[in-house]
Amino acid sequence: MSPPLHVIFWRHAEAEDLDASPGNEAELQRALTRQGRRDASRMAAWIKAHVPKPWAVCASPAVRARQTAMTLVDYPGEEARLAPGRNVEELLAVIASHQDTHTALILCGHQPTLGSAALRWLAGCEQPLSIRKGGLIWVAERQREGASNRILRASLSPDLLD
């Protein structure tokens, strides 16, 4: 039996508001707010204490997602398939490309794709699911008797870490 794959769907923390429409360069440059940096650091500490290693950490090319991921590791992998406006299939393809390489895959991205991908990965459901800013959904996948079994390990938002 192979070790379980742990997939963490981590939404970027609170970012500054800019007058930018989705898909343009200014939208990708939004940085974390002071509260966002605090929430991301607290969530990263929780991840470090609970999620088994080794990790692969992939982040959207958006500044806010990279800043969130950098509270966990110095150099997260930049993954274009996690960018704002990408679709669920692209995000799930990131998981498929890391399936046999690490114990845990941490994906730092955006709503609404991240939540919908988490629900599809966990339950095969084609419904929207919201993840709070800075929050995460942790799903473990085990292979038993030739079948894949996915288990919800945690769903957590920064306000629960007080």
Residue, then its C-alpha position, 0 to 999 in steps of 0.5 A: m500500500s502506498p502512502p496517502l497523498h494529502v492535498i491541501f486547497w489553501r485560498h490566499a489570505e485577504a488582499e488589498d482592494l484595487d480598481a482592477s478587473p479580473g484577468n488584467e495585470a493589476e489584478l495579479q499585483r494585489a498584495l496581502t493586507r496586514q490582516g492577510r499576512r497575519d492570517a496566512s502566517r497563522m495558517a502556515a504555522w498550523i499546516k507545519a504542525h499538522v500536515p505530513k512532509p515532504w510537501a510540494v507547495c504550488a501557488s498562483p502567479a498572483v502576488r497575494a497567493r505567492q505571499t500566502a504560500m511564502t509564509l509556509v516555504d521560501y520558494p513556492g512553485e509558481e503554477a499558472r494553472l492556479a491563476p485567477g479565472r482558470n478552471v477546475e480541470e486545470l487545477l485537478a491536472v496539477i494534482a495529477s502531475h504531482q500524484d506520485t512525487h510527494t506526501a502532501l501537495i499544497l495548492c494556494g489559489h483563488q475562488p471560485t475554482l479552488g473550492s469547486a476543485a476541492l469538492r470535486w476532488l473529495a466527492g466528485c461533486e460538480q457544485p460550487l463551494s466557498i473557502r474563506k480567505g486564508g482558509l483551507i480544505w485538506v483531503a487525504e487520498r489512500q489506495r486500498e485494494g486497488a481503489s481510491n478512497r478520499i477522506l476529508r481531514a480538515s476544513l479550517s479558516p483563520d478565525l478558528l485559530d484564535 
